[in-house]
Amino acid sequence: MSEKISDVTLRTKGILPVQKLKLLVEAGIVSGVEGHPIEENQFQPNSIDLRLGETAYRVRSSFLPENETVQQKIDKLYQYSFSITDGAVLEPNCVYIIPLLETLNLPDSHYSSQKKLFNGSGTGDLRLISAENLTAKANPKSTTGRLDIFTRVITDYSHRFEEIEPGFEGNLYLEVVPKSFPIRVRTGQRLNQLRVRHGHTVLSDQEILRVHSSDPLLFDENGEPMDVHSVKVNNGLFLSVNLHGDENDILGYKAKKHRDMIDLDNINHYEISDFWEPILAGSDEHLILEPEAFYIFASRERCRIPKHLAAEMVAYDTGSGELRTHYAGFFDSGFGGTAEDGGARAVLEVRSHDVPFLIEHGQTFCSMVFEPNSEIPEFMYGNDIKSNYQGQGLKLGKHFRQK
């Protein structure tokens, strides 16, 4: 533990912004493993990037440890392991577990910031002065989803993927399943990111509508704020799919099968036509998805995330189980720019299961939930940190050559 900080004080609830995440690193709540300290460029406005470790374990199946450690489960399902220090290939539809270079040491108790009463034994010499304990949640980075790489963070004794409870102390592991393409990975690469919460304060539908009325969240195709009466909410803000365009406009992409591998170190490198089939606009504005094929589309609406909020895209539950949308979940403060910029389209990663599935222009596809930041982040998503997808329309991952 760093000797610089023995107290961490949190006065307001919400997602911890970059400056508070740096404080957690300084206090030893978030740290790197030996020989791999946290790097400055891991910090995003509302999250911290997680890095792949040195070894990949090929296992027979996915799992949740619940009553065991992750390593004990790996030992039961183990097939073989290999070093990824100098790079190695992960094959499609195989399950790999990769220990990450980050560890967590979340306090399991806190001092009340109001009553100044100690509520437990704390974590070592660190005092968390806050209203509630800290929790954390992980999600794939945008590029991970656009490459159709299925990933989930796993922790010891957990019964849920991605979510980390108060008091957790230990290593983080990443389940990685490439779906469409073989991928070459290397130690230090970043497929996932972690947010830390003080409390869990999701905005209600009424709060979302009030925010939109004064600080627009959604815009039409022309970049004009949508009328509040046309904004759809139900435990989150709904977005729909765009299948409208002029003749020969590209509305989406379908992943080709049995393609060459993608080396995650190669940025702006691969020809789109080698890996993707373009989906062109037609007069009927609908499309039948093939079972188990992977598609990339854009949202009909343009969206933005104000600086005081953070957002997460979640799959829209049709109740049928046939459609899975949006692997990549976190949208940082500043995404889509200011209200004057007119927002950016959300890119939707889509797979239909079991049966062919009809989608139509304007069909509801996903939901965006919002949480307040505990403070305004000291920098925003966008040009200042060379964000890859600011102002995007329909856009594939950064590994493909695009105009």
VOGU-3710 file (C-alpha; in Angstrom, 3 decimals, decimal comma):
1> msekisdvtl> 0,000/0,000/0,000  1,167/3,464/-0,887  2,195/5,593/2,094  0,895/8,711/0,342  -2,740/8,040/1,153  -4,320/6,438/4,184  -7,792/8,046/3,813  -10,055/8,054/0,744  -13,007/10,423/1,117  -16,076/10,214/-1,121
11> rtkgilpvqk> -18,811/12,772/-0,457  -21,127/12,105/-3,406  -22,508/8,896/-4,902  -22,039/7,770/-8,457  -19,462/6,463/-10,917  -15,964/7,464/-9,858  -14,302/9,715/-12,482  -10,691/9,551/-13,616  -9,301/11,742/-10,819  -10,881/9,491/-8,164
21> lkllveagiv> -9,686/6,361/-9,934  -6,155/7,717/-9,769  -6,687/8,235/-6,041  -7,732/4,580/-5,672  -4,554/3,508/-7,449  -2,460/5,699/-5,171  -4,190/4,139/-2,161  -3,640/0,589/-3,395  -7,334/-0,197/-3,920  -6,597/-0,750/-7,608
31> sgveghpiee> -3,099/-1,907/-8,466  -1,011/-3,773/-11,010  0,686/-7,088/-10,348  4,421/-7,187/-9,655  6,395/-5,762/-12,552  3,324/-4,219/-14,187  2,300/-0,977/-12,418  -0,803/0,892/-13,563  0,000/3,058/-16,600  -1,225/6,611/-17,138
41> nqfqpnsidl> -2,901/5,807/-20,454  -5,121/3,159/-18,864  -7,351/5,886/-17,426  -10,551/6,834/-19,270  -13,051/9,513/-18,137  -15,127/7,020/-16,099  -13,122/3,793/-16,155  -9,727/2,133/-16,171  -8,554/-0,259/-18,887  -7,713/-3,810/-17,840
51> rlgetayrvr> -4,648/-5,516/-19,365  -4,102/-9,129/-20,400  -1,567/-11,034/-18,294  1,141/-13,445/-19,363  -0,649/-16,818/-19,635  -3,801/-18,108/-21,353  -5,576/-21,256/-20,149  -7,681/-23,227/-22,623  -10,609/-24,734/-20,720  -13,475/-27,012/-21,757
61> ssflpenetv> -16,281/-24,614/-20,921  -17,287/-21,313/-19,433  -18,025/-21,249/-15,706  -18,795/-19,222/-12,612  -16,713/-20,168/-9,553  -19,321/-19,356/-6,838  -17,930/-21,663/-4,103  -14,353/-21,895/-5,380  -11,518/-19,780/-6,643  -11,138/-19,199/-10,365
71> qqkidklyqy> -7,889/-21,184/-10,310  -9,654/-24,191/-8,757  -12,214/-24,101/-11,570  -9,450/-23,763/-14,167  -7,767/-26,859/-12,692  -11,005/-28,863/-13,145  -11,569/-27,748/-16,761  -7,942/-27,393/-17,844  -6,865/-28,582/-21,296  -3,596/-26,714/-21,855
81> sfsitdgavl> -1,927/-23,351/-21,270  0,501/-21,160/-23,174  2,386/-17,896/-22,842  1,060/-14,793/-24,578  4,029/-12,626/-23,559  5,293/-12,519/-27,145  1,875/-13,020/-28,724  -0,290/-16,097/-29,363  -3,407/-16,980/-31,355  -6,815/-17,654/-29,796
91> epncvyiipl> -9,045/-19,790/-32,022  -12,757/-19,090/-32,653  -15,353/-20,617/-30,323  -12,742/-21,840/-27,844  -12,912/-20,731/-24,203  -9,771/-19,162/-22,743  -9,172/-17,791/-19,241  -6,469/-15,115/-18,986  -5,381/-13,678/-15,616  -5,263/-9,879/-15,823
101> letlnlpdsh> -2,477/-7,554/-14,715  -4,768/-5,663/-12,318  -5,826/-6,606/-8,799  -8,509/-5,131/-6,541  -8,517/-4,533/-2,813  -11,990/-3,084/-2,184  -12,628/-2,010/1,418  -15,322/-4,126/3,067  -16,344/-1,350/5,424  -16,287/2,419/5,623
111> yssqkklfng> -16,409/5,384/7,939  -19,638/7,345/7,719  -18,870/10,724/6,223  -21,779/12,188/8,216  -21,627/10,485/11,595  -17,876/9,803/11,612  -18,600/6,377/13,041  -16,433/3,418/12,143  -18,516/0,635/10,626  -15,998/-2,168/10,492
121> sgtgdlrlis> -12,406/-3,201/10,493  -11,468/-1,588/7,179  -8,815/-2,785/4,749  -5,359/-2,659/6,298  -4,420/0,901/7,235  -6,755/2,456/4,662  -9,878/4,298/5,789  -12,737/4,713/3,309  -14,746/7,745/4,402  -17,985/7,457/2,461
131> aenltakanp> -21,713/6,914/2,641  -21,517/3,420/1,126  -18,969/0,787/0,202  -17,345/0,589/-3,219  -18,397/-1,888/-5,899  -16,987/-2,383/-9,385  -18,270/-3,510/-12,768  -16,424/-4,516/-15,932  -17,432/-4,449/-19,588  -15,780/-5,058/-22,964
141> ksttgrldif> -14,159/-2,126/-24,709  -15,815/-0,922/-27,907  -13,229/-2,487/-30,206  -13,639/-5,863/-28,477  -17,328/-6,002/-29,331  -16,795/-4,839/-32,901  -14,375/-7,722/-33,455  -16,978/-10,173/-32,116  -14,803/-11,179/-29,180  -16,937/-12,356/-26,282
151> trvitdyshr> -15,329/-11,437/-22,957  -16,331/-11,445/-19,272  -14,437/-10,674/-16,075  -14,517/-13,420/-13,414  -13,518/-13,199/-9,746  -13,052/-15,782/-6,992  -16,233/-17,095/-5,322  -18,479/-14,943/-7,505  -21,881/-16,030/-8,789  -22,052/-13,246/-11,399
161> feeiepgfeg> -19,886/-12,201/-14,304  -18,529/-8,647/-14,514  -19,793/-7,487/-11,090  -17,461/-7,188/-8,104  -18,816/-6,877/-4,586  -17,574/-4,787/-1,618  -14,640/-6,314/0,196  -13,305/-8,251/-2,780  -9,557/-8,705/-2,566  -7,628/-10,550/-5,228
171> nlylevvpks> -6,871/-11,135/-8,878  -9,093/-10,528/-11,872  -9,513/-13,060/-14,687  -10,895/-12,596/-18,181  -12,882/-15,183/-20,093  -12,151/-14,692/-23,809  -14,052/-16,418/-26,630  -13,309/-15,175/-30,174  -16,451/-15,773/-32,241  -15,929/-14,715/-35,864
181> fpirvrtgqr> -12,160/-14,458/-36,328  -9,003/-15,969/-34,840  -7,207/-13,248/-32,887  -3,584/-12,786/-31,900  -3,248/-11,386/-28,390  -0,303/-10,209/-26,329  0,416/-9,368/-22,702  -0,664/-5,812/-21,900  -3,406/-5,532/-24,513  -6,745/-4,202/-23,316
191> lnqlrvrhgh> -10,006/-5,944/-24,081  -12,050/-4,811/-21,066  -12,468/-1,869/-18,735  -13,537/-1,418/-15,115  -15,796/1,142/-13,469  -15,921/1,725/-9,710  -19,135/2,868/-8,048  -19,859/4,650/-4,804  -23,460/3,565/-4,358  -25,709/2,528/-7,238
201> tvlsdqeilr> -27,812/5,476/-8,387  -29,305/4,711/-11,814  -31,392/7,554/-13,237  -35,134/6,893/-13,363  -37,074/7,344/-16,583  -38,433/10,666/-15,331  -34,926/11,860/-14,526  -33,749/10,849/-18,014  -36,568/12,861/-19,603  -35,810/15,877/-17,411
211> vhssdpllfd> -32,140/15,758/-18,388  -33,026/15,436/-22,070  -35,327/18,467/-21,864  -32,487/20,750/-20,742  -29,352/18,940/-21,946  -30,331/16,762/-24,948  -29,341/13,102/-24,985  -30,901/11,995/-28,283  -30,915/13,601/-31,731  -32,531/12,741/-35,047
221> engepmdvhs> -30,657/11,843/-38,245  -30,064/15,543/-38,918  -28,504/16,193/-35,517  -31,541/18,033/-34,126  -32,609/17,303/-30,536  -35,555/14,912/-30,441  -38,798/16,149/-28,957  -39,152/14,819/-25,425  -42,503/13,240/-26,378  -40,793/11,048/-29,003
231> vkvnnglfls> -38,078/9,793/-26,630  -38,840/6,221/-25,526  -37,984/5,207/-21,963  -38,705/2,129/-19,881  -36,054/1,462/-17,226  -33,622/3,183/-19,570  -33,460/5,115/-22,826  -34,276/3,066/-25,928  -32,349/3,195/-29,194  -33,440/1,680/-32,515
241> vnlhgdendi> -31,639/0,349/-35,580  -31,048/2,301/-38,795  -31,929/0,479/-42,031  -32,720/3,586/-44,084  -30,372/5,089/-46,650  -29,913/6,109/-50,245  -29,307/3,418/-52,842  -25,935/1,704/-52,342  -25,386/3,303/-48,928  -23,756/0,820/-46,546
251> lgykakkhrd> -26,108/0,264/-43,609  -24,210/-2,533/-41,912  -21,701/-5,328/-42,186  -21,892/-9,106/-41,847  -18,801/-10,969/-40,676  -17,342/-13,462/-43,150  -16,518/-16,952/-41,916  -13,206/-18,808/-41,956  -11,052/-15,717/-42,374  -7,421/-15,051/-41,543
261> midldninhy> -6,460/-14,042/-38,009  -6,504/-10,469/-36,705  -3,469/-9,322/-34,759  -4,723/-6,844/-32,152  -1,474/-4,889/-32,471  -2,295/-3,988/-36,103  -4,278/-0,738/-36,188  -5,781/0,597/-39,447  -4,273/-2,452/-41,137  -6,823/-4,919/-42,513
271> eisdfwepil> -8,958/-4,540/-45,646  -12,656/-4,454/-44,790  -13,562/-6,621/-47,777  -11,366/-9,464/-46,490  -13,455/-9,838/-43,322  -16,851/-8,219/-43,894  -19,739/-8,295/-46,366  -21,393/-4,868/-46,719  -25,171/-4,619/-46,314  -26,552/-2,086/-48,801
281> agsdehlile> -29,659/0,061/-48,439  -32,783/-1,189/-50,166  -36,311/0,074/-50,690  -37,934/-2,286/-48,186  -35,949/-1,153/-45,087  -35,919/-4,573/-43,496  -33,494/-7,485/-43,250  -33,615/-11,124/-42,192  -30,669/-12,044/-39,979  -29,103/-15,448/-40,465
291> peafyifasr> -28,868/-17,605/-37,328  -25,517/-17,255/-35,526  -24,153/-14,749/-38,061  -22,579/-11,594/-36,633  -23,649/-8,137/-37,832  -22,637/-4,533/-37,243  -25,296/-1,801/-37,552  -25,729/1,798/-36,395  -28,483/3,288/-34,292  -31,166/5,353/-35,999
301> ercripkhla> -30,798/8,026/-33,332  -27,664/9,994/-32,534  -26,787/10,191/-28,845  -24,479/12,027/-26,472  -23,428/11,624/-22,855  -23,291/14,887/-20,834  -20,219/15,490/-18,703  -22,049/14,875/-15,415  -23,289/11,417/-16,480  -21,899/8,026/-17,481
311> aemvaydtgs> -23,909/5,500/-19,478  -24,039/1,796/-20,207  -25,649/0,158/-23,207  -27,546/-3,006/-22,368  -29,209/-5,543/-24,641  -32,912/-5,083/-25,201  -34,767/-8,088/-23,815  -37,305/-9,110/-26,444  -38,529/-11,909/-24,188  -37,805/-14,442/-26,923
321> gelrthyagf> -34,063/-14,931/-26,488  -33,486/-14,922/-30,261  -31,596/-11,650/-30,496  -28,406/-10,637/-28,724  -27,292/-7,054/-29,171  -24,415/-4,950/-28,020  -21,450/-6,602/-26,374  -19,668/-3,337/-25,541  -21,396/-1,583/-22,687  -19,744/1,584/-21,350
331> fdsgfggtae> -20,252/5,020/-22,890  -18,008/7,664/-21,318  -18,818/11,252/-20,398  -18,388/13,433/-23,465  -19,306/10,766/-26,032  -21,084/12,516/-28,899  -19,666/15,912/-27,982  -21,770/18,898/-26,969  -25,438/19,447/-27,770  -24,325/21,656/-30,663
341> dggaravlev> -22,388/18,711/-32,144  -25,611/16,755/-32,560  -24,404/13,489/-31,014  -23,027/10,320/-32,604  -24,655/7,087/-33,647  -24,222/4,093/-31,385  -22,749/1,062/-33,128  -24,782/-2,093/-32,517  -23,252/-5,566/-32,486  -25,940/-8,081/-33,287
351> rshdvpflie> -26,360/-11,851/-33,458  -29,573/-13,817/-33,974  -29,788/-17,199/-32,246  -31,556/-20,398/-33,290  -33,812/-19,059/-36,076  -33,773/-16,433/-38,853  -34,952/-13,130/-37,393  -36,579/-10,154/-39,150  -35,428/-6,666/-38,218  -36,934/-3,430/-39,578
361> hgqtfcsmvf> -35,894/0,205/-39,720  -36,628/1,905/-36,402  -37,018/-1,383/-34,488  -36,038/-1,100/-30,818  -32,666/-2,741/-30,327  -31,078/-1,713/-27,050  -31,403/0,407/-23,964  -29,038/2,939/-22,444  -28,978/3,351/-18,664  -27,444/6,402/-17,008
371> epnseipefm> -25,679/6,979/-13,711  -24,319/10,235/-12,309  -20,607/10,733/-11,912  -19,577/11,404/-8,325  -17,649/14,378/-9,769  -17,174/15,856/-13,249  -14,253/13,958/-14,883  -11,102/16,022/-15,384  -11,138/15,080/-19,074  -13,837/13,886/-21,473
381> ygndiksnyq> -14,189/11,313/-24,214  -13,059/12,846/-27,500  -10,119/14,459/-29,195  -8,206/15,258/-26,000  -7,527/11,557/-25,401  -7,575/10,534/-29,090  -10,801/8,530/-28,729  -11,298/6,199/-31,696  -15,054/6,547/-32,146  -15,971/10,155/-31,359
391> gqglklgkhf> -18,510/11,575/-33,824  -18,936/8,156/-35,394  -21,534/6,960/-37,822  -21,428/3,314/-38,837  -17,855/2,316/-38,043  -15,988/-0,955/-37,752  -13,173/-1,517/-35,254  -9,939/0,447/-35,419  -8,032/-2,511/-36,897  -9,685/-2,042/-40,306
401> rqk> -8,753/0,526/-42,943  -11,515/3,099/-43,186  -11,744/6,419/-44,984
//
